[in-house]
C-alpha cells in the first residue's frame, strides 16, 4: 500500500530531445489516471471537499489522504454511482424534511412540530455515520461507526415516537379548546 507521502508527490514530466534520425515521443505529463475510470467519474469524487474534509478528520492520515486524493484503487466492495446517489440524496432529503417540519411548526403555531424536527437529528447522525463508513470502503478500523449508527437509529426512533406523541396530545388539546 502506498504511503501518504508517496501519494502527495509531484507528478513527473518526461522530457526528451527530438532528432531526425530517431523517433522519440513528445514530452508527456504523467499523472495518475485512476480518478477517472472508463470515462465515468468515481462516486467518491461527487462527495466533494466536505466528505474529504470529514474523511481527513475521522481516519488515519495515510488512508484518508489516499481516499481524499482518489489515488487508491477501489476495492470490490465500493459503492456504485447510483448507490452513492441514493445515499447522498437521502441525507439531503432528510435535512430538507427537518427544515420543512420546523417551518410547519412556526406557521401553524403548534410548537410541538419543532420537537419532531429535533427528534430527527439522531437519525441524521446515523446517516452521516453510514456515509463515512462507506466512503472508506467499510474499513474494519471504522466498524465503531456501525455501532454508533445503530445506537443513533434506536435513539432517533424513540425521539421521533415521543415527538409524534407530543404532536398528538397538542392536537387533542387544540381541538378541545375550539
Secondary structure, DSSP 8 states (H G I E B T S, - for coil): ---HHHHTS--EEE----BTTB-----EEE---TTEETTEE-HHHHHHHHHHHHHHHHS-HHHHHHHHHT-S---TT---HHHHHHHHHHHHHHHHHHHHHHHHHHHHS-THHHHHHHHTHHHHHHHHHHHHHHHTTT-GGGTHHHHHHHHHHHHHHHHHHHHHHHHHHHHHHHHHH-
